[in-house]
Amino acid sequence: MSNENVSVVLAHGAWADGSSWARVITALDAEGITAVAAPLPLNSLADDVAALNRTLDRVAGPVVLVGHAYAGAVIAGTRSPHVKALVYVAALAPDEGETVADVFYRLPPHPFAPKLAPDANGLIWLPESAFAAAFAQGARSEDLAVLAAVQRPISPACITVPVGRPLWKDVPSWFLVAEDDRMIAPETQRSMAARMQATVRSHPVDHTPIVTAPKLVTDIIREAVSAVAGQINS
């Protein structure tokens, strides 16, 4: 089976939407790999997993499922039989019984990390200044403008609920560690990747390499796609 027979489904993190994957989508498309971005409501972890499942239902054949940041918890919550591998991009990977907040706050925050709190509507927004300071400090000004303009708030219900058995215990996983991440401590990323027994690729990139270093993200996704294609073909 060639790489073209394996589809890629992309799940965005908090304070983002599917457009954050634009450069990765176009790079995969140039290689003949179909990619679909799943729209997540960010209302609750259960709602996000349900939304992801609806996208997976629309994709035929084997899937490599990719999550950025918060979406690491979401991609591990699906039980879709189509999913043959997981790719974590500077993502959170709580184990069974842990919450997203447990792993996010495991280590002290970076000095430039924003202070996060729900607003009057009970939603957590990222302060606009945080996009340049911590979320994507390597981004161009025009990319920062778009990231801030399209950001979607996240509900505390997404990060305070213990997760079930994560899918990474049952399918192979890859993990891109962002060494210059100011949102999720690189040490936390490495420890999560180690307990997942993931294939690790570590790079000196910020929290949002899907925007600032799309080639590195495409490379690790392609690696997973080729492994799945080879496994099915053997």
C-alpha positions as CSV (number, residue, x, y, z in Angstrom):
1,M,0.0,0.0,0.0
2,S,1.4,3.4,-0.9
3,N,1.3,6.5,1.3
4,E,-1.5,7.8,-0.8
5,N,-3.9,5.2,0.6
6,V,-3.4,6.4,4.2
7,S,-5.4,9.5,5.2
8,V,-4.4,12.0,7.8
9,V,-6.8,13.6,10.2
10,L,-5.6,16.7,12.1
11,A,-7.0,17.9,15.4
12,H,-6.3,21.5,16.5
13,G,-5.6,22.6,20.1
14,A,-7.0,25.2,22.4
15,W,-7.1,28.8,21.1
16,A,-6.9,27.6,17.5
17,D,-9.0,26.3,14.7
18,G,-8.5,24.1,11.7
19,S,-6.7,26.9,9.8
20,S,-3.7,26.4,12.1
21,W,-3.0,23.3,10.0
22,A,-3.0,25.2,6.6
23,R,0.7,24.8,5.8
24,V,0.8,21.1,6.9
25,I,-2.3,20.4,4.8
26,T,-0.8,21.9,1.7
27,A,2.5,20.2,2.2
28,L,0.8,16.8,2.5
29,D,-1.4,17.5,-0.4
30,A,1.6,18.2,-2.6
31,E,2.8,14.6,-1.7
32,G,-0.6,13.1,-2.6
33,I,-1.6,12.5,1.0
34,T,-5.2,13.4,1.9
35,A,-5.5,15.4,5.1
36,V,-8.7,16.5,6.8
37,A,-8.9,19.0,9.8
38,A,-11.4,18.0,12.4
39,P,-13.4,21.0,13.8
40,L,-13.5,20.7,17.6
41,P,-16.0,22.8,19.7
42,L,-13.7,23.0,22.7
43,N,-16.8,22.8,25.0
44,S,-15.8,19.6,26.8
45,L,-13.4,16.7,26.3
46,A,-16.4,14.4,25.5
47,D,-17.8,16.8,23.0
48,D,-14.4,17.1,21.3
49,V,-14.0,13.4,21.1
50,A,-17.5,13.1,19.6
51,A,-16.7,15.8,17.0
52,L,-13.5,14.0,16.1
53,N,-15.3,10.7,15.7
54,R,-17.8,12.4,13.3
55,T,-14.8,13.5,11.2
56,L,-13.3,10.0,11.3
57,D,-16.6,8.6,10.2
58,R,-16.2,10.6,7.0
59,V,-12.7,9.2,6.1
60,A,-12.3,5.9,4.4
61,G,-9.5,3.5,5.0
62,P,-6.6,3.6,7.5
63,V,-5.9,6.9,9.3
64,V,-2.9,8.6,10.9
65,L,-4.5,10.8,13.6
66,V,-2.5,13.9,14.6
67,G,-3.1,16.2,17.6
68,H,-1.6,19.5,18.5
69,A,-1.3,20.6,22.1
70,Y,-4.6,20.0,24.0
71,A,-5.8,17.8,21.1
72,G,-3.4,15.1,22.3
73,A,-6.0,14.2,24.9
74,V,-8.7,14.3,22.2
75,I,-7.0,11.9,19.7
76,A,-6.4,9.4,22.5
77,G,-10.1,9.3,23.3
78,T,-11.3,7.9,20.0
79,R,-12.1,4.3,19.5
80,S,-12.3,4.4,15.8
81,P,-11.0,1.3,14.2
82,H,-9.7,3.4,11.2
83,V,-7.0,4.9,13.4
84,K,-3.7,3.0,12.9
85,A,-1.2,5.5,14.4
86,L,-1.1,8.7,16.5
87,V,1.2,11.7,16.1
88,Y,1.6,14.2,18.9
89,V,2.8,17.7,18.0
90,A,3.9,19.4,21.2
91,A,0.8,17.7,22.6
92,L,-0.6,16.7,26.0
93,A,-1.0,12.9,26.7
94,P,-2.7,12.3,30.0
95,D,-2.8,8.7,31.1
96,E,-5.9,6.9,32.4
97,G,-7.3,8.8,35.4
98,E,-5.3,11.9,34.8
99,T,-6.7,15.2,33.5
100,V,-5.3,17.5,30.9
101,A,-4.7,20.1,33.6
102,D,-2.7,17.5,35.6
103,V,-0.1,17.2,32.8
104,F,-0.3,20.8,31.6
105,Y,0.6,22.1,35.1
106,R,3.0,19.4,36.1
107,L,6.0,21.7,36.1
108,P,6.2,25.5,36.9
109,P,5.1,27.6,33.9
110,H,7.6,29.3,31.6
111,P,8.2,33.0,32.7
112,F,6.5,34.2,29.5
113,A,3.6,31.8,29.8
114,P,0.2,33.6,30.2
115,K,-1.9,33.4,33.3
116,L,-5.1,31.7,32.3
117,A,-8.5,32.1,33.9
118,P,-12.1,31.8,32.8
119,D,-13.9,35.0,31.7
120,A,-17.4,36.1,32.8
121,N,-18.9,33.4,30.4
122,G,-16.8,30.7,31.9
123,L,-14.4,30.4,28.9
124,I,-10.7,30.6,28.8
125,W,-9.2,32.9,26.1
126,L,-5.6,33.4,25.4
127,P,-4.5,37.0,25.9
128,E,-3.6,38.5,22.5
129,S,-0.1,39.3,23.7
130,A,0.5,35.7,24.6
131,F,0.5,34.6,20.9
132,A,3.8,36.4,20.3
133,A,5.2,35.8,23.8
134,A,4.5,32.1,24.3
135,F,2.1,30.5,21.8
136,A,4.1,31.0,18.6
137,Q,7.1,33.2,19.4
138,G,8.7,32.1,16.1
139,A,5.8,33.2,14.0
140,R,5.7,36.0,11.5
141,S,3.6,39.0,12.4
142,E,1.0,38.2,9.8
143,D,0.7,34.7,11.2
144,L,0.3,36.1,14.7
145,A,-2.4,38.4,13.5
146,V,-4.4,35.4,12.1
147,L,-3.8,33.2,15.1
148,A,-5.1,35.9,17.4
149,A,-8.1,36.8,15.1
150,V,-9.4,33.2,14.7
151,Q,-8.7,31.9,18.3
152,R,-11.4,29.9,19.9
153,P,-11.8,29.8,23.7
154,I,-11.6,26.5,25.6
155,S,-13.9,25.5,28.4
156,P,-12.5,24.3,31.8
157,A,-14.6,21.1,31.2
158,C,-12.0,20.1,28.5
159,I,-9.2,20.0,30.9
160,T,-10.6,19.0,34.3
161,V,-12.1,15.6,33.5
162,P,-10.1,12.4,34.0
163,V,-9.5,10.6,30.8
164,G,-10.1,6.9,30.0
165,R,-7.7,4.4,28.6
166,P,-5.7,6.3,26.0
167,L,-5.5,5.0,22.5
168,W,-1.7,5.4,22.5
169,K,-1.6,2.2,24.7
170,D,-2.9,0.2,21.7
171,V,-1.5,1.8,18.5
172,P,2.0,3.1,17.7
173,S,2.6,6.8,18.3
174,W,5.1,9.5,17.3
175,F,5.9,12.6,19.3
176,L,7.4,15.9,18.1
177,V,9.0,17.5,21.1
178,A,9.1,21.3,20.9
179,E,12.3,22.2,22.7
180,D,11.5,25.9,22.8
181,D,7.9,25.5,23.9
182,R,6.8,28.2,26.4
183,M,3.2,26.7,26.9
184,I,3.9,23.0,27.6
185,A,7.3,22.4,29.3
186,P,9.6,20.4,27.0
187,E,10.5,18.2,30.0
188,T,6.8,17.3,30.3
189,Q,6.7,16.5,26.7
190,R,9.7,14.2,26.9
191,S,8.3,12.4,29.9
192,M,4.9,11.9,28.3
193,A,6.6,10.6,25.1
194,A,8.7,8.2,27.1
195,R,5.8,6.6,28.9
196,M,4.0,6.3,25.6
197,Q,7.0,4.6,24.2
198,A,6.6,6.9,21.2
199,T,9.0,7.5,18.4
200,V,10.4,10.9,19.3
201,R,11.6,13.7,17.1
202,S,12.9,16.7,19.0
203,H,13.4,20.1,17.4
204,P,14.2,23.6,18.6
205,V,10.8,25.0,17.8
206,D,8.1,26.9,19.6
207,H,4.7,25.6,20.8
208,T,3.0,25.9,17.4
209,P,5.4,24.3,14.8
210,I,2.3,23.5,12.7
211,V,2.5,27.2,11.8
212,T,6.2,28.1,12.3
213,A,7.9,24.9,11.2
214,P,5.4,23.0,9.0
215,K,8.1,21.0,7.2
216,L,9.2,19.3,10.5
217,V,5.6,18.5,11.3
218,T,5.0,17.1,7.8
219,D,8.2,15.0,8.1
220,I,7.0,13.2,11.3
221,I,3.5,12.7,9.9
222,R,4.9,11.2,6.7
223,E,7.0,8.9,8.9
224,A,3.9,7.6,10.6
225,V,2.0,7.4,7.3
226,S,4.8,5.3,5.7
227,A,4.9,3.0,8.7
228,V,1.2,2.4,8.5
229,A,1.3,1.9,4.8
230,G,4.2,-0.6,5.2
231,Q,2.4,-2.5,8.0
232,I,-0.8,-2.9,5.9
233,N,1.2,-3.9,2.8
234,S,3.3,-6.5,4.6
